[in-house]
Amino acid sequence: MYLVDKDRRIVDWNAAAERLTGYKKQEVVGKCCGDGILEHVDEFGNSLCGDRCPLLMAARLGMDCRSDVFMHHKRGHRVPVHVLASPIRAESGEITGMVETFTDNTAKLELLERARELERIALIDALTGIGNRRYCEQQIRRAIDGLYRNGTPFGVVLWDTDNFKSINDRYGHACGDAVLRMVGQSLASNLRSLDFAGRWGGEEFIVLFHNSTAAGGELIARRLRVLVQRSFVMWDGTRVAVTVSGGVAQARPDETVDSLYCRADRLLYQAKAAGKNRFASDHGIEAPALDGCTAA
């Protein structure tokens, strides 16, 4: 929870806000909430810091306003939260400020338990904190077994971080590591609890979506691509952002881990060749201009 005055300047910021956002109280008190701190966006990547700001809407309407948004964490990735913005009134009835409470909207307990499990069996990627390639392969094999036994559909999205070498060349490998952590956490933090994101290797990541058709996988891919694009890392005072390109492959009855990866990799190559910051599937190549964003 945090409190702002009529000009949206932060006057209080509690310990739970520190834990959920990564920002300490002393870093934000006195600043305007729209000054590049939380930078709320919706699921399509549209900024909510202007007229659609939940706090402004609460003040304008004089009533509570609720919304599901994706806020910017200090480490760069996007975190899904449920927001309740409420006006604060003086005894006279005049609105003197606003209060916003935000609640983690992920299946957080499941994610934490999954992280503990990965640590116990040494299947976590040390850099990004998500599953490593060995764990990815295990999850895909289990999904293939479910497809064979029960007909449960699934698919994968293979992601590659666009122009990653230029990040290392320009800002150094430490910045590159921070960017990879940001991408990995942006993918892993914004999935359904039954889905999975892991680091395949280098700047490649893979997302496995369970019990979903190819069209459902494309919706997941579109959402994740935009959220990564709207994330960033602050490095020596510079805002460093990247985009990702993806290949969406729906599993077939005779699938293996290698065959599924190869199809996703071919589709990823098509997305890269078409201009990056988009994904390709058997249905064609996404047109990222539809979400109002441009490629990096």
Stockholm file with secondary structure:
# STOCKHOLM 1.0

chainA/1-296         MYLVDKDRRIVDWNAAAERLTGYKKQEVVGKCCGDGILEHVDEFGNSLCGDRCPLLMAARLGMDCRSDVFMHHKRGHRVPVHVLASPIRAESGEITGMVETFTDNTAKLELLERARELERIALIDALTGIGNRRYCEQQIRRAIDGLYRNGTPFGVVLWDTDNFKSINDRYGHACGDAVLRMVGQSLASNLRSLDFAGRWGGEEFIVLFHNSTAAGGELIARRLRVLVQRSFVMWDGTRVAVTVSGGVAQARPDETVDSLYCRADRLLYQAKAAGKNRFASDHGIEAPALDGCTAA
#=GR chainA/1-296 SS CEEEETTCBEEEECHHHHHHHSCCHHHHTTSBTTTTTSCCBCTTCCBCSSTTCHHHHHHHHTSCEEEEEEEECTTSCEEEEEEEEEEEECTTSCEEEEEEEEEECSCHHHHHHHHHHHHHTTCBCTTTSSBCHHHHHHHHHHHHHHHHHHCCCEEEEEEEETTHHHHHHHHCHHHHHHHHHHHHHHHHTTSCTTCEEEEEETTEEEEEEESCCHHHHHHHHHHHHHHHHTCCEEETTEEECCCEEEEEEECCTTCCHHHHHHHHHHHHHHHHHTTSSSEEETTEECCGGGGTCCCC
#=GC SS_cons         CEEEETTCBEEEECHHHHHHHSCCHHHHTTSBTTTTTSCCBCTTCCBCSSTTCHHHHHHHHTSCEEEEEEEECTTSCEEEEEEEEEEEECTTSCEEEEEEEEEECSCHHHHHHHHHHHHHTTCBCTTTSSBCHHHHHHHHHHHHHHHHHHCCCEEEEEEEETTHHHHHHHHCHHHHHHHHHHHHHHHHTTSCTTCEEEEEETTEEEEEEESCCHHHHHHHHHHHHHHHHTCCEEETTEEECCCEEEEEEECCTTCCHHHHHHHHHHHHHHHHHTTSSSEEETTEECCGGGGTCCCC
//
